[in-house]
Amino acid sequence: MNFYDEVLKRKDDLLRDLEAILRIESVKDLESATKKRPMGDKIGEALETMLSITEFAGFKTTNIEGMVGYSEYSPAQAEDYIGILCHLDVVPATGDWVSPPFEPTIRDGKLYARGAIDDKGPTIAAYYGLKIVKELGLPLKHNIRLIFGTDEESGMSCMKKYVEVEKAPLAGFAPDADFPIIHAEKGQINVKLGLQNVSSGEKGDLSLLSFVAGEKGNMVPDVAEAKMIGQNDTLVPNFLKYCKEKGVVYSYSQDGDQTMLKLVGTSAHGMEPHKGVNAALLLASFLQQYSFEESANTYIQFIYETLYNQFKGEGLGIDFSDEITGPLTVNAGIFTFKKDEMAEIHLNIRCPVETNYEDTIDKLTKTVESYHFKITSLASKEPHHVPKDSPLIKALQEVYEAETGDEPTLLTTGGATYARFMKNGVAFGVVFPGKPMTAHQKNEYIEIDDLLKATAIYAHAIYRLGNV
């Protein structure tokens, strides 16, 4: 069976359906939330649109309280099923895009849009993989479900709801990471740190009015801005020199004694903070040479001494590594300092499979308290690991090698995918080896050839897993 040829026959339809989903700005928006659309109006629209597309193709669809839905192909007389777990929510489209992020645009064989690679492109690829299996009438021993989440980017409450009300899949995959196969995912600790005394305290040469950066804890902030008041003739000249040395975009403005400094870095996924340029850390690194009031000094020095250029938790005293998933990583994603009001930092910590969580949290607590910070909020996710000799992995390795001719090596990730909601679940695609991961970045794209190739792999994988 040549699955790729079948994909090419459906290329135009595939791109049409994908572009329809990409046009929906499905960013979580609780202000527009309703009982029918609890994650916000646009996410609700995306879920309903996806279910409508699959229902039109003959699949049975179910919408679970607007939080998660699924489309099922049930040719087998069986209660169990293979799950393919996708998500329709996207992160905010920050930064300057070459083309509008919610107006899909094809340039040089690449489809640009927010969600093109994370995760609407892979979702449509998986759907067309199942559609091909259905239209060819290929025999299956297990039913297949495409499951569509709506809160993957900010808590996965959708999948928590799903496993509460539905039987878990026998096995399956999430098309939301890299090829060949990711069999282990790091755990996570998400913490909010609050400076215990945000009153001004002892005065300095300058008074920091605000320091803000970031919108999502799992993204490297690409823009940071600080406002201060006071006289210092070296501030702006030194800032310009610093930014030029670092090779970053910047801007500033002055109004009397008040100065605004803005620095632009490079966003990246929080699981790989070293691949971005954290604008907040750079700005704090510059500001640490100046004297502010006591609370601002503490805030800036904490950032500089524990986070700047220390992506493995060294400055926080929590660095750790294991042989399965490698080193712990720390992304400082959100910064909010407002004089005499609040001083917070959000950390997204990715923990190796063998991490001792209690010990890590104890060490983190001691470090932050030494800077007069306190952990004001903490949430964690356990790691996920499927053994290398699992029948699921063996089957997917054979599929990948058959479709690509490449070695199906096993990978691990600092990311968290829906695969962790299946005991026998792995992340499977959609980024091929050597190709850039543009998720969470401006000008996100997926190469159309890769999208089509992934669709063929998913069709083959669905057929194979459906008969395991």
TAQUIPE-V417308 format. One record per residue. N is the residue number from 1. SS is DSSP state (H for helix, E for strand, C for the rest). PHI is phi in degrees with one decimal (none if undefined). PSI is psi in whole degrees, 0 to 359 (* if undefined). Layout:
N | SS | PHI | PSI
N | SS | PHI | PSI
//
This chain:
1 | C | none | 124
2 | C | -98.1 | 94
3 | H | -68.2 | 328
4 | H | -64.2 | 320
5 | H | -60.2 | 322
6 | H | -66.7 | 325
7 | H | -64.7 | 315
8 | H | -60.1 | 327
9 | H | -64.4 | 337
10 | C | -113.2 | 13
11 | H | -56.8 | 311
12 | H | -62.2 | 317
13 | H | -65.2 | 320
14 | H | -60.3 | 312
15 | H | -66.0 | 324
16 | H | -62.7 | 313
17 | H | -66.0 | 321
18 | H | -64.0 | 315
19 | H | -63.4 | 326
20 | H | -62.9 | 320
21 | H | -73.4 | 322
22 | H | -66.1 | 334
23 | C | -72.0 | 346
24 | C | -89.4 | 122
25 | C | -80.5 | 74
26 | C | -86.3 | 58
27 | E | -91.2 | 138
28 | C | -56.1 | 130
29 | C | -147.4 | 90
30 | H | -69.6 | 341
31 | H | -66.3 | 331
32 | H | -100.5 | 9
33 | C | -68.8 | 145
34 | C | -133.6 | 174
35 | C | -60.6 | 322
36 | C | -76.2 | 329
37 | C | -128.0 | 75
38 | C | -67.7 | 341
39 | C | -96.1 | 3
40 | C | 117.9 | 160
41 | H | -61.3 | 315
42 | H | -73.5 | 324
43 | H | -65.4 | 320
44 | H | -61.2 | 320
45 | H | -63.2 | 319
46 | H | -63.0 | 316
47 | H | -63.4 | 313
48 | H | -64.8 | 324
49 | H | -66.6 | 316
50 | H | -63.8 | 317
51 | H | -64.7 | 324
52 | H | -66.1 | 318
53 | H | -60.3 | 314
54 | H | -73.0 | 326
55 | H | -65.1 | 321
56 | H | -61.1 | 330
57 | C | -83.7 | 1
58 | C | 101.2 | 11
59 | C | -91.8 | 148
60 | E | -76.0 | 131
61 | E | -121.8 | 150
62 | E | -140.2 | 134
63 | E | -113.6 | 117
64 | E | -99.1 | 94
65 | C | 56.0 | 27
66 | C | 72.2 | 2
67 | C | -95.1 | 326
68 | E | -156.0 | 148
69 | E | -139.3 | 168
70 | E | -149.0 | 154
71 | E | -119.7 | 129
72 | E | -121.7 | 137
73 | E | -110.3 | 118
74 | C | -123.7 | 64
75 | C | -80.0 | 341
76 | C | -93.2 | 145
77 | C | -86.2 | 73
78 | C | -148.2 | 152
79 | C | -87.6 | 333
80 | C | -81.9 | 167
81 | E | -155.4 | 159
82 | E | -93.9 | 132
83 | E | -106.0 | 137
84 | E | -120.0 | 110
85 | E | -101.4 | 114
86 | E | -120.0 | 170
87 | E | -138.9 | 149
88 | C | -110.4 | 352
89 | C | -81.7 | 154
90 | E | -132.5 | 163
91 | C | -81.6 | 161
92 | C | -58.1 | 148
93 | C | -95.9 | 81
94 | C | -87.5 | 168
95 | C | 84.4 | 174
96 | C | -91.9 | 111
97 | C | -90.8 | 149
98 | C | -66.8 | 322
99 | C | -131.2 | 155
100 | C | -54.1 | 132
101 | C | -65.1 | 340
102 | C | -114.0 | 24
103 | C | -123.3 | 90
104 | C | -51.6 | 131
105 | E | -133.8 | 132
106 | E | -100.0 | 123
107 | E | -137.2 | 126
108 | C | 52.6 | 43
109 | C | 77.0 | 11
110 | E | -120.3 | 139
111 | E | -100.6 | 114
112 | E | -97.6 | 130
113 | C | 177.4 | 153
114 | C | -67.0 | 127
115 | C | 96.6 | 356
116 | C | -58.0 | 320
117 | C | -112.2 | 345
118 | C | -141.1 | 89
119 | C | -138.5 | 20
120 | H | -73.2 | 322
121 | H | -59.6 | 307
122 | H | -61.0 | 326
123 | H | -61.8 | 313
124 | H | -66.9 | 324
125 | H | -61.7 | 316
126 | H | -65.1 | 319
127 | H | -60.6 | 314
128 | H | -70.0 | 331
129 | H | -60.7 | 315
130 | H | -68.8 | 322
131 | H | -60.7 | 320
132 | H | -64.1 | 315
133 | H | -59.2 | 317
134 | H | -66.0 | 312
135 | H | -68.5 | 333
136 | C | -84.6 | 352
137 | C | 66.0 | 32
138 | C | -69.9 | 137
139 | C | -70.9 | 142
140 | C | -134.8 | 143
141 | C | -89.9 | 339
142 | C | -122.8 | 150
143 | E | -73.5 | 162
144 | E | -125.5 | 134
145 | E | -122.2 | 129
146 | E | -92.3 | 119
147 | E | -110.4 | 127
148 | E | -113.1 | 109
149 | E | -88.3 | 164
150 | C | -129.3 | 4
151 | C | -140.7 | 35
152 | H | -67.2 | 324
153 | H | -78.7 | 349
154 | H | -146.9 | 48
155 | C | 130.9 | 339
156 | C | 60.5 | 29
157 | H | -61.7 | 335
158 | H | -63.2 | 315
159 | H | -74.9 | 332
160 | H | -63.7 | 320
161 | H | -64.3 | 317
162 | H | -58.7 | 312
163 | H | -72.0 | 344
164 | H | -72.0 | 324
165 | H | -111.8 | 348
166 | C | -123.3 | 151
167 | C | -64.9 | 140
168 | C | -68.8 | 150
169 | C | -63.7 | 153
170 | C | -63.7 | 319
171 | E | -167.9 | 176
172 | E | 163.7 | 193
173 | E | -149.9 | 160
174 | E | -114.1 | 119
175 | C | -83.7 | 66
176 | C | -141.9 | 34
177 | E | -159.0 | 238
178 | E | -120.1 | 152
179 | C | -87.5 | 154
180 | C | -72.4 | 292
181 | E | -143.3 | 131
182 | E | -102.7 | 112
183 | E | -102.1 | 356
184 | E | -144.8 | 138
185 | E | -124.7 | 136
186 | C | -64.7 | 156
187 | E | -81.0 | 177
188 | E | -137.7 | 147
189 | E | -126.7 | 118
190 | E | -108.5 | 120
191 | E | -127.2 | 148
192 | E | -112.5 | 125
193 | E | -104.9 | 136
194 | E | -123.6 | 131
195 | E | -70.2 | 129
196 | C | -69.6 | 329
197 | C | -128.0 | 103
198 | C | -94.7 | 7
199 | C | -69.3 | 159
200 | C | -61.7 | 317
201 | C | 71.6 | 210
202 | C | -62.0 | 138
203 | C | -79.1 | 156
204 | C | -127.8 | 188
205 | C | -66.1 | 328
206 | C | -124.8 | 157
207 | E | -117.2 | 119
208 | E | -81.1 | 116
209 | E | -83.6 | 320
210 | E | -159.4 | 154
211 | E | -146.3 | 113
212 | E | -134.7 | 145
213 | E | -166.4 | 146
214 | C | 85.0 | 149
215 | C | -122.2 | 334
216 | C | -130.7 | 137
217 | C | -65.7 | 335
218 | C | -98.9 | 23
219 | E | -128.3 | 142
220 | C | -72.0 | 122
221 | C | -68.1 | 129
222 | C | -99.4 | 355
223 | E | -135.9 | 133
224 | E | -134.3 | 143
225 | E | -138.5 | 136
226 | E | -128.2 | 138
227 | E | -120.8 | 136
228 | E | -145.6 | 164
229 | E | -132.0 | 142
230 | C | 137.0 | 165
231 | C | -98.4 | 125
232 | C | -157.1 | 109
233 | C | -68.2 | 341
234 | C | -90.6 | 347
235 | H | -56.7 | 301
236 | H | -68.9 | 312
237 | H | -57.4 | 319
238 | H | -67.8 | 325
239 | H | -64.9 | 316
240 | H | -62.7 | 317
241 | H | -63.2 | 316
242 | H | -60.5 | 313
243 | H | -65.6 | 322
244 | H | -66.8 | 321
245 | H | -65.3 | 324
246 | H | -82.6 | 347
247 | C | 70.7 | 36
248 | C | -117.2 | 156
249 | E | -76.9 | 145
250 | E | -149.3 | 168
251 | E | -156.2 | 162
252 | E | -153.7 | 162
253 | E | -149.4 | 153
254 | E | -134.1 | 139
255 | E | -139.8 | 96
256 | C | 66.0 | 234
257 | C | -84.6 | 356
258 | E | -94.2 | 134
259 | E | -125.9 | 138
260 | E | -116.7 | 128
261 | E | -116.2 | 131
262 | E | -129.7 | 134
263 | E | -130.3 | 138
264 | E | -114.5 | 122
265 | C | -105.5 | 219
266 | E | -136.1 | 125
267 | C | -74.8 | 156
268 | C | -161.0 | 167
269 | E | -68.0 | 141
270 | H | -63.3 | 343
271 | H | -75.5 | 344
272 | H | -132.9 | 66
273 | H | -61.7 | 334
274 | H | -68.7 | 344
275 | H | -85.8 | 352
276 | C | -106.9 | 181
277 | E | -122.6 | 103
278 | C | -74.1 | 108
279 | H | -62.0 | 324
280 | H | -66.2 | 318
281 | H | -65.8 | 321
282 | H | -64.3 | 317
283 | H | -66.6 | 320
284 | H | -64.8 | 323
285 | H | -60.7 | 324
286 | H | -72.9 | 315
287 | H | -70.9 | 339
288 | C | -64.1 | 345
289 | C | -80.7 | 351
290 | C | -104.5 | 160
291 | C | -100.3 | 120
292 | C | -116.4 | 184
293 | C | -65.2 | 165
294 | H | -55.2 | 313
295 | H | -64.8 | 319
296 | H | -67.8 | 319
297 | H | -58.6 | 315
298 | H | -61.5 | 316
299 | H | -61.5 | 310
300 | H | -67.1 | 317
301 | H | -66.0 | 323
302 | H | -60.3 | 314
303 | H | -60.1 | 312
304 | H | -67.1 | 318
305 | H | -83.5 | 335
306 | H | -112.5 | 342
307 | C | -121.0 | 327
308 | C | -63.2 | 121
309 | C | 56.8 | 30
310 | C | -133.4 | 74
311 | C | -80.6 | 351
312 | C | -104.6 | 15
313 | C | 81.9 | 13
314 | C | -59.2 | 312
315 | C | -67.6 | 338
316 | C | -91.6 | 354
317 | C | 75.9 | 24
318 | C | -124.2 | 16
319 | C | -63.9 | 136
320 | C | -161.6 | 151
321 | E | -146.8 | 151
322 | E | -132.8 | 171
323 | C | -76.2 | 341
324 | C | -81.0 | 309
325 | C | -120.9 | 2
326 | E | 81.2 | 205
327 | E | -79.9 | 153
328 | C | -64.0 | 147
329 | E | -131.3 | 154
330 | E | -128.5 | 126
331 | E | -114.3 | 123
332 | E | -91.8 | 105
333 | E | -101.7 | 331
334 | E | -135.1 | 132
335 | E | -128.2 | 130
336 | E | -141.5 | 106
337 | E | -121.1 | 123
338 | E | -131.5 | 120
339 | C | -50.6 | 129
340 | C | 63.9 | 11
341 | C | -122.2 | 301
342 | E | -156.3 | 155
343 | E | -149.6 | 103
344 | E | -131.0 | 154
345 | E | -141.5 | 133
346 | E | -105.3 | 128
347 | E | -114.5 | 137
348 | E | -114.4 | 107
349 | E | -106.1 | 126
350 | E | -103.7 | 120
351 | E | -108.1 | 134
352 | C | -56.4 | 159
353 | C | -54.7 | 323
354 | C | -94.6 | 17
355 | C | -64.5 | 138
356 | C | -89.5 | 104
357 | H | -64.6 | 317
358 | H | -60.9 | 316
359 | H | -65.6 | 318
360 | H | -62.5 | 315
361 | H | -66.7 | 323
362 | H | -62.0 | 315
363 | H | -65.2 | 318
364 | H | -61.2 | 316
365 | H | -59.6 | 315
366 | H | -62.1 | 318
367 | H | -66.2 | 310
368 | H | -67.2 | 326
369 | H | -68.5 | 334
370 | C | -68.2 | 343
371 | C | -106.2 | 15
372 | C | 67.4 | 24
373 | E | -96.3 | 162
374 | E | -138.0 | 144
375 | E | -75.0 | 112
376 | E | -97.6 | 345
377 | E | -154.0 | 138
378 | E | -146.0 | 131
379 | E | -140.4 | 144
380 | E | -133.7 | 157
381 | E | -126.9 | 134
382 | C | -71.1 | 153
383 | C | -70.3 | 168
384 | E | -133.4 | 136
385 | E | -149.9 | 123
386 | C | -110.0 | 124
387 | C | -56.3 | 149
388 | C | -63.2 | 334
389 | C | -93.6 | 15
390 | C | -62.4 | 141
391 | H | -57.2 | 326
392 | H | -60.4 | 312
393 | H | -66.7 | 318
394 | H | -59.5 | 318
395 | H | -65.8 | 315
396 | H | -69.1 | 327
397 | H | -62.3 | 317
398 | H | -64.8 | 320
399 | H | -63.5 | 312
400 | H | -61.5 | 316
401 | H | -65.8 | 322
402 | H | -65.7 | 322
403 | H | -83.9 | 332
404 | H | -113.8 | 336
405 | C | 78.0 | 4
406 | C | -101.2 | 159
407 | C | -69.5 | 130
408 | C | -87.5 | 67
409 | C | -66.6 | 153
410 | E | -95.2 | 139
411 | E | -121.9 | 167
412 | E | -129.5 | 166
413 | E | -146.5 | 155
414 | C | -87.2 | 353
415 | C | -78.9 | 164
416 | C | -118.2 | 121
417 | C | -117.4 | 171
418 | H | -63.8 | 347
419 | H | -55.5 | 331
420 | H | -68.7 | 350
421 | H | -88.8 | 2
422 | C | -122.3 | 128
423 | C | -57.8 | 319
424 | C | -108.7 | 66
425 | E | -133.2 | 141
426 | E | -133.3 | 163
427 | E | -89.9 | 135
428 | C | -139.0 | 94
429 | C | 82.2 | 172
430 | E | -118.8 | 358
431 | E | -85.4 | 125
432 | C | -81.5 | 155
433 | C | -53.6 | 135
434 | C | 85.0 | 353
435 | C | -95.9 | 147
436 | C | -71.7 | 146
437 | C | -95.5 | 110
438 | C | -100.8 | 8
439 | C | -58.6 | 141
440 | C | 69.8 | 8
441 | C | -110.8 | 160
442 | C | -68.5 | 153
443 | C | 58.6 | 38
444 | C | -56.7 | 140
445 | E | -152.5 | 165
446 | E | -132.8 | 137
447 | E | -71.8 | 131
448 | H | -61.7 | 320
449 | H | -60.4 | 320
450 | H | -67.5 | 322
451 | H | -61.1 | 317
452 | H | -68.8 | 320
453 | H | -64.4 | 320
454 | H | -63.9 | 323
455 | H | -61.3 | 318
456 | H | -63.8 | 319
457 | H | -62.0 | 318
458 | H | -67.4 | 321
459 | H | -59.9 | 313
460 | H | -63.9 | 318
461 | H | -64.7 | 320
462 | H | -62.5 | 316
463 | H | -62.2 | 317
464 | H | -69.1 | 311
465 | H | -67.9 | 330
466 | C | -68.2 | 351
467 | C | -123.7 | 11
468 | C | -70.5 | *
//
